Amino acid sequence: MDTVRSGSSDRALIIGDIFTRIAWGEFAIKQFDIFKQWMSGATVLDPTMGTGNLLEALITYGLRKGYALKQLPASSLYGNELSSYYHQQALQKFSDKYGLDMSKNFWNEDILDLPPRRFDILFGNPPWQNFVDLPDAYKAKIKSQFFKYDLVGNSQNLLLGGSRIDIAALMIQRSIKDFLLRNGNAYFFMPLSLLLNDGANRHFRTYKINDVKYAPVKVFDFNNLDVFNGISTRYGLVCFKRDLTASFPIPYERYENGNWNSFLAKPLLHPTDPLSILPSEKSDPLIDFSPVEISKESTPRQGINTCGANSIFFFSNYKQVNKSTCLVNDSTALPVQYVHPLLTSKNFKGSQPAPRKWVLLPYSNNGRPLELNQIKAAPRLWRYLKQNEPLLRARKGSLIGAWIKKGYWWALLGVGPYNFMPFKVVWEAYGRSRFKPMITTDNWQANQSLQAFIPTKTREEAERVLGALQHPAIEAYLLSLKMDGTMNWAQPGKIKKLLQFKETNGTLFD
């Protein structure tokens, strides 16, 4: 995804500009018979048209079918584009190549500001960019729109600027609600995270905007097809229908090994869960699976996050000098009690070999950052942190920024009492296709999003949880989400759905 470039006004913004090649526009036209609908009198709007490739694809498709240009209803094509630069390119292209004056049909506005007007078909590729990565001024301007179009559950998260919801979700919701006729069809090239990922995008999967409902009807998952040059984001082509209640399973076409393979897709556990991709309607990897019972204090966790300070907190070698002191990176002496073994991928091979990395945690065992007087009471720790203070204070992000403002500039994220529980059931959460949890002891720590864990107080509990997590249904469920090999393979949120929490008195709750 391209970086955002900002200028003096919204119309100078270029946000998530990923253009659809005409050939792929024609692919969509063919798959959903869009050309026939257009020729039968349907109006078509691309709400975020860039340079107009998708609208042009209708013309090129018609010309290749043998129609003369004058037979094509170009006056029924409409487009809108935020960037003045791209808007002018679109006008020039239609004029130069086809002799068409589209100045009354192509608008240069933010789709969020454009007055509502209804069309039979939406055909577009909205910008792909997480809310948190937008320019601050534009983020402030559109924040209320996420509330207006039913895309926010945790308002505090959005207000802090930390939401990972994609702006594509907002563009799609706004377009369907305010620019699509009743029972109209919308065809969007879009990041499949909106359908397949946990987290903020689950609110999109209510398929509802205030009192307007709509439904996904069919998905084309491009998988490893290079539709958008150099883009690593999972993406596809999705058909939505307005004023239809979502009903599953839906057809799901996925490009694999040079062919389009047919699947069915549905959420397995909750209506707003990510879609599982299944070979048949009767397939359900969780049909014989019972949730794993654990205590609330054993909630799955992601690993430690240094917020960009790995070089300060992570070490590649370790030598214990005496009972209280260790030497890290061959040069720095630190108190033994604050340096812990850090998991790497090699620790999941064989019988958990010796540590290859270590992490500094200036924390008490209750999961709270050390107070300044505690750090100063350990001169070696204080000297090391003090020399790195400028870098630690310069870390960016609203969550770590809150700790720094409170004076705890040595804090990390993802640290709590759970890090210091005596046993952990750990697994690789990133980039894998096998789910192979194991037990660690002695304060081994998980590394950011690479690993995740369930903490326990006793080995007996750890072994019980490990046995339950080794049920083959769990790996089958993860594979059904088609996130193998990605950063979202087995993050804590996915595993949490398969658990049932109990209070200390034994009461169960979700």
MOTA-V613065 format. One record per run of one state. SS is the DSSP state (a for helix, b for strand, c for the rest). FROM is the first residue (numbers start at 1). LEN is the number of residues. If there is no record, write none. Layout:
<<SS	FROM	LEN> <SS	FROM	LEN>>
This chain:
<<c	1	4> <b	5	1> <c	6	4> <a	10	3> <c	13	1> <b	14	1> <c	15	7> <a	22	11> <c	33	1> <a	34	6> <c	40	4> <b	44	3> <c	47	6> <a	53	12> <c	65	4> <a	69	3> <c	72	2> <a	74	3> <b	77	4> <c	81	3> <a	84	15> <c	99	7> <b	106	2> <c	108	11> <b	119	6> <c	125	5> <b	130	1> <a	131	3> <c	134	2> <a	136	13> <c	149	6> <a	155	5> <c	160	6> <b	166	1> <a	167	13> <b	180	12> <c	192	1> <a	193	4> <c	197	2> <a	199	8> <c	207	1> <b	208	2> <c	210	2> <b	212	10> <c	222	13> <b	235	8> <c	243	7> <b	250	7> <c	257	2> <b	259	8> <c	267	9> <b	276	3> <c	279	13> <b	292	4> <a	296	3> <c	299	2> <b	301	2> <c	303	1> <b	304	2> <c	306	4> <a	310	4> <b	314	2> <c	316	2> <b	318	3> <c	321	4> <b	325	4> <c	329	3> <b	332	4> <a	336	3> <b	339	4> <c	343	2> <a	345	4> <c	349	8> <b	357	4> <c	361	2> <b	363	1> <c	364	5> <b	369	1> <c	370	2> <a	372	5> <c	377	2> <a	379	9> <c	388	1> <a	389	5> <c	394	4> <a	398	8> <c	406	7> <b	413	1> <c	414	3> <a	417	4> <c	421	2> <b	423	6> <c	429	9> <b	438	3> <c	441	4> <b	445	1> <c	446	1> <b	447	1> <a	448	3> <b	451	6> <c	457	2> <a	459	11> <c	470	2> <a	472	9> <c	481	11> <a	492	5> <c	497	2> <b	499	4> <c	503	5> <b	508	2> <c	510	1>>
